[in-house]
C-alpha cells in the first residue's frame, strides 16, 4: 500500500507507554508497519509565528505534492517505450550520511528511515527561513521542468505530426517515402505524370480504360508503384491541358487522382526534417530523463521535509512547550485502515477527549478548527500518498 500516516503524540513517560501499547497491538494484529520519524530540535520562535507558518506549510505541502506528481508522470511520458520501468526510476537520495549521500533508495525506505538533511536545511535558522528555502527550491524545479518539457514536447510533437503522415491509406498518407524521381516525367512543357489511387477490385478495369478516360493520355504509361490493403497507387502520364477532364472521368470510375506534384527539393527537405527531429529527440532524451530523475529525488526529499516541518509545527501548537513529542510513520495494511484508526483513537483519546468523542459523532463542531471532523484526531496526523503515477 502506498499510503502512509505520519503521526505524533507527546513524548513524556506516560505517552511513551501509549506508543508501546500501540506498537504491540498493531504488530500483533498486522495492522501496520511502524517506524520512528526523527525530527531534530528546530527553532520554535513565537507561537504567533507558528500559527501563521502552519497555514503556509499546508499550502506548501499541497504544492510540493503537485510538483512531484508532475515530475513522476512526466517521467512516464518521456519513458513512453518502457512505461513498466518508470516506478524503479522514482528514487530518493539515500540519507544524509557521507557514505550514503550518492546512493538512491526507494521512496518507502526513504520515508521509514528518514533523516533530516542538516547541510541543505540547517536547523539553526528560523522555521520560516527553512520553509521559504523549500518553497524556492520546489518553484525552481517546477519552472525548469516546464521549460525543458516545452522544448522536448515541441520536438516530439513535430516528429509525431510527420510520422502520422506516413500511416493511413494511399488516399491520405504522405508519399514522400514512396515515390522516386524515375516515376515521373519532369521538366516538360506539355506532359505531366499524375498519381492515381485504384481500388484492388478495379485493377483490371484501370488497365483496360485509363488510356481512354480522356484524349492525350500517353499509351502504356501506367505503373503501380505502391500498394496497401485497399488498393494500389498508379502513375499515368498525359498532356497538361487535359488534366481536369482526366480527373473528372477518373472520379466517375472511382479512380482517385492524388493532388501530388513531384518536387525533389521539397521531398528532400521533408525527409531531412524527419531525420533531424528524430535525432534531436534522441539527443534530448538522455539528459532530460537524467534531469527528471535527479530533480524528482530533490523534490521528493523537499516534500518530506515539509511534512516534517508540519508535524513539528502542529505538535508544538497542540502539545505546547517545551518541545517534547514523538513522531512515527505508519504504513497501514490496506484491509485494516479502519481498525488501525480505531486502535489509534483508543490509545490516544486521552490527548483530546472532545476530538475523540466527535469522531463518534461527526455532527459535532470542534471550535477553532479549520479541518473537518473526519480529518481531526486526538493526535497530530498527516497522510503521505506516494502513488505518484495515478492519473488522479
C-alpha positions in Angstrom: 0.0 0.0 0.0 1.4 3.4 -1.0 -0.4 5.4 1.8 1.5 6.3 5.0 0.3 8.0 8.1 2.7 10.5 9.8 1.5 10.9 13.4 2.8 12.4 16.6 2.0 12.4 20.3 3.7 13.8 23.4 7.0 12.2 24.3 6.6 12.1 28.1 6.8 8.9 30.0 3.0 8.2 30.1 2.6 8.7 26.4 5.7 6.6 25.6 3.8 3.8 27.3 0.9 4.5 24.9 3.3 4.3 22.0 4.5 0.9 23.2 0.9 -0.3 23.6 0.1 0.9 20.0 3.2 -0.8 18.6 2.3 -4.0 20.3 -1.3 -4.0 19.2 -0.6 -3.0 15.5 2.2 -5.6 15.2 0.2 -8.4 16.8 -2.9 -7.7 14.6 -0.8 -6.9 11.5 -2.5 -3.5 11.2 0.6 -1.5 10.1 4.4 -1.3 9.9 5.6 1.4 12.2 8.9 3.4 12.2 10.1 6.3 14.3 10.3 9.5 12.3 13.1 11.5 13.8 12.8 15.3 13.6 15.8 17.4 15.0 15.5 20.2 17.5 14.3 23.0 15.3 14.0 26.7 16.4 10.4 27.3 17.7 10.2 31.1 17.5 6.9 32.6 18.8 3.6 30.9 18.9 2.1 33.6 16.7 4.7 32.9 14.1 4.0 29.2 14.3 0.2 29.7 13.8 1.0 31.7 10.6 3.6 29.2 9.4 1.1 26.3 9.9 -1.2 27.8 7.3 1.7 28.5 4.9 3.1 24.9 5.3 -0.3 23.5 4.4 -0.3 25.3 1.1 3.4 24.4 0.5 2.6 20.7 1.3 0.0 20.7 -1.5 2.3 22.5 -3.9 5.2 20.0 -3.2 2.9 17.1 -3.8 1.7 18.5 -7.1 5.3 19.1 -8.2 6.5 15.5 -7.5 3.4 14.1 -9.2 4.0 16.2 -12.3 7.6 15.0 -12.4 6.7 11.4 -11.9 4.0 11.5 -14.6 6.3 13.3 -17.0 9.0 10.7 -16.5 6.3 8.2 -17.5 5.6 10.2 -20.7 9.2 10.5 -21.6 9.8 6.8 -21.0 7.0 6.0 -23.4 8.6 2.8 -24.7 9.3 1.4 -21.3 6.5 2.5 -19.0 6.7 -0.6 -16.9 10.1 0.6 -15.7 9.0 4.0 -14.5 8.5 3.1 -10.9 12.0 1.8 -10.5 13.3 5.3 -11.6 11.4 7.1 -8.9 14.1 7.2 -6.2 15.2 9.5 -3.4 18.7 10.5 -2.2 19.6 7.8 0.3 20.0 9.5 3.6 22.5 12.2 4.6 25.4 10.2 6.0 28.5 10.7 3.9 28.7 7.1 2.8 25.1 7.1 1.7 24.9 10.5 0.0 25.4 9.3 -3.5 23.0 6.4 -3.2 19.5 6.4 -4.4 16.9 4.4 -2.4 13.2 3.6 -3.0 10.7 6.0 -1.6 9.4 3.7 1.1 12.9 3.1 2.5 13.5 6.9 2.5 10.3 7.5 4.4 10.8 4.8 7.0 14.5 5.7 7.5 14.0 9.5 7.3 16.9 11.7 8.4 16.9 15.5 8.3 19.4 16.9 5.8 21.3 19.3 8.0 23.6 20.5 5.2 20.7 21.5 2.9 18.3 22.7 5.6 20.4 24.0 8.6 18.3 23.8 11.8 19.8 26.9 13.4 17.8 29.2 11.1 14.2 30.1 11.8 11.5 27.7 10.6 10.1 30.4 8.2 13.6 30.5 6.5 13.6 26.8 6.1 10.0 26.9 4.7 11.0 29.7 2.2 14.1 27.8 1.1 11.9 24.7 0.4 9.3 26.8 -1.5 12.0 28.4 -3.6 13.6 25.1 -4.4 10.3 23.5 -5.5 9.3 26.6 -7.5 12.6 26.5 -9.4 12.3 22.8 -10.1 8.7 23.3 -11.4 9.8 26.2 -13.6 12.8 24.3 -15.0 10.6 21.3 -15.7 8.1 23.4 -17.7 10.8 24.9 -19.8 12.6 21.6 -20.5 9.2 19.9 -21.2 8.2 22.6 -23.6 11.4 22.1 -25.7 11.1 18.3 -25.7 7.4 18.2 -26.3 7.8 20.6 -29.3 10.3 18.3 -30.9 8.2 15.2 -30.1 5.0 16.8 -31.4 6.6 17.9 -34.7 8.1 14.4 -35.2 4.7 12.7 -34.4 3.0 15.0 -36.9 5.4 14.0 -39.7 5.2 10.3 -38.6 1.4 10.5 -38.6 1.6 11.4 -42.3 3.3 8.1 -43.1 0.4 6.0 -41.8 -3.1 5.6 -43.2 -4.1 4.5 -46.7 -2.8 5.7 -50.0 -5.5 8.3 -50.3 -4.3 10.3 -47.3 -0.7 9.4 -46.3 2.4 11.2 -47.4 4.0 9.9 -50.5 7.5 11.2 -49.6 8.9 7.7 -48.8 7.1 6.0 -51.7 7.8 8.0 -54.9 11.0 8.2 -56.9 12.2 10.7 -59.4 12.2 7.9 -62.1 8.4 7.5 -61.7 7.7 11.0 -63.2 8.1 12.9 -66.5 9.7 16.1 -65.2 10.5 19.5 -66.7 8.2 19.0 -69.7 6.2 21.9 -71.0 3.4 19.7 -72.3 3.5 16.4 -70.3 2.8 15.6 -66.6 2.6 12.5 -64.5 -0.3 12.0 -62.2 -0.7 9.6 -59.3 -4.0 7.7 -59.2 -5.3 5.5 -56.3 -7.2 2.5 -57.7 -9.3 0.0 -55.6 -7.9 -3.5 -55.7 -11.1 -4.7 -57.3 -10.7 -2.3 -60.2 -7.1 -3.1 -61.3 -8.2 -4.8 -64.4 -10.7 -2.1 -65.3 -8.0 0.5 -64.8 -5.6 -1.2 -67.1 -8.3 -1.5 -69.8 -9.7 2.0 -69.6 -7.1 4.5 -68.3 -5.8 5.4 -71.9 -9.4 6.3 -73.0 -10.5 8.3 -69.9 -9.6 11.4 -71.9 -7.7 12.5 -75.0 -4.0 12.8 -75.0 -3.1 10.1 -72.4 0.3 8.5 -73.2 -0.2 4.8 -74.0 1.4 2.3 -71.7 2.4 5.0 -69.3 0.9 3.4 -66.2 2.8 1.6 -63.5 1.9 0.5 -59.9 4.4 2.0 -57.5 2.8 1.1 -54.2 0.0 -1.0 -52.7 -1.8 -1.3 -49.4 -4.8 -3.4 -48.2 -7.3 -1.3 -50.1 -5.7 -0.5 -53.4 -2.7 0.5 -55.5 -1.0 3.7 -56.4 -0.6 4.0 -60.2 1.3 6.5 -62.3 -0.2 7.8 -65.6 1.3 10.4 -68.0 -0.8 12.8 -70.1 -0.8 16.2 -71.6 -1.2 19.1 -69.2 -4.2 20.6 -71.0 -6.4 17.5 -70.3 -5.7 17.2 -66.6 -9.2 18.5 -65.5 -11.0 16.3 -68.0 -9.0 13.2 -66.9 -9.6 13.8 -63.2 -13.4 14.1 -63.8 -13.6 10.9 -65.8 -11.3 9.1 -63.3 -13.6 10.1 -60.5 -16.7 8.8 -62.3 -14.9 5.4 -62.4 -13.9 5.6 -58.7 -10.3 6.2 -59.5 -9.0 9.0 -57.3 -6.2 11.3 -58.5 -3.9 12.4 -55.7 -3.0 16.1 -55.6 0.7 15.5 -55.8 3.4 17.0 -57.9 6.9 15.8 -57.7 9.3 18.4 -56.1 12.6 16.9 -55.4 13.7 19.8 -53.1 10.5 19.7 -51.1 10.7 15.9 -50.7 14.3 16.1 -49.6 13.5 18.8 -47.0 10.7 16.7 -45.6 13.0 13.6 -45.3 15.8 15.6 -43.7 13.3 17.3 -41.3 12.1 13.9 -40.0 15.7 12.7 -39.6 16.7 15.9 -37.8 13.7 15.7 -35.4 14.3 12.0 -34.7 18.0 12.9 -34.0 17.1 15.9 -31.8 14.6 13.8 -29.8 17.2 11.1 -29.2 19.8 13.7 -28.1 17.3 15.4 -25.7 16.0 12.1 -24.2 19.1 11.1 -22.1 19.8 14.4 -20.5 16.1 15.2 -19.9 15.5 11.8 -18.2 18.6 12.2 -16.0 17.4 15.7 -15.1 13.9 14.5 -14.2 15.2 11.6 -12.1 17.6 13.9 -10.1 15.0 16.6 -9.6 12.3 14.2 -8.7 14.6 13.0 -5.9 15.3 16.5 -4.9 11.6 17.5 -4.9 10.5 14.3 -3.0 13.1 14.9 -0.3 12.0 18.5 0.0 8.3 17.4 0.2 9.1 15.0 3.1 11.0 17.8 4.9 7.9 19.9 4.5 5.9 17.1 6.1 8.4 17.0 9.0 8.1 20.8 9.4 4.3 20.4 9.6 4.5 17.7 12.2 6.9 19.8 14.3 4.8 22.9 14.0 1.4 21.2 14.7 2.9 19.2 17.6 4.2 22.3 19.3 0.9 24.1 18.8 -1.1 21.1 20.0 1.1 19.9 22.9 2.8 23.1 23.9 6.3 23.9 25.2 8.9 22.7 26.0 9.1 20.7 22.8 8.6 17.1 23.6 6.9 14.8 21.2 7.5 11.6 19.3 6.6 11.3 15.6 6.1 8.0 13.9 5.4 6.9 10.3 2.8 4.1 9.9 2.3 2.1 6.7 -1.3 0.7 7.2 -2.3 -2.7 6.0 -4.7 -1.9 3.2 -7.5 -4.1 4.6 -7.2 -2.8 8.1 -7.2 1.0 7.9 -10.5 1.4 9.8 -9.4 -1.0 12.6 -6.0 0.8 12.8 -7.8 4.2 13.1 -9.9 2.8 15.9 -6.8 1.5 17.8 -5.1 4.9 17.5 -8.1 6.7 18.7 -8.5 4.4 21.6 -4.8 4.6 22.6 -4.5 8.4 22.3 -8.1 9.5 23.1 -6.8 11.0 26.4 -4.9 13.7 24.4 -8.2 15.3 23.4 -11.4 13.8 24.8 -13.6 16.3 22.8 -12.0 15.3 19.5 -12.2 11.6 20.4 -15.9 11.9 21.2 -16.6 13.9 18.0 -15.1 11.1 15.8 -18.0 9.1 17.0 -20.4 12.0 16.4 -19.4 13.6 13.1 -22.2 16.3 13.5 -20.3 17.9 16.4 -18.3 21.0 15.6 -14.9 21.5 17.2 -14.5 25.2 17.9 -11.5 27.0 16.4 -10.6 24.1 14.0 -10.5 24.6 10.2 -10.3 20.9 9.5 -13.4 18.8 9.1 -14.0 16.3 11.9 -13.0 13.5 9.7 -9.5 15.0 9.4 -9.0 15.8 13.0 -7.8 13.2 15.6 -6.6 13.4 19.2 -3.0 13.0 17.8 -1.3 15.0 15.1 -1.9 13.3 11.7 -0.8 13.8 8.1 -1.3 11.5 5.2 1.5 10.8 2.7 0.4 9.2 -0.5 3.2 8.0 -2.8 1.1 6.5 -5.5 2.5 9.1 -7.8 1.7 7.6 -11.2 -2.1 7.6 -10.7 -3.9 10.0 -13.1 -5.7 11.4 -10.1 
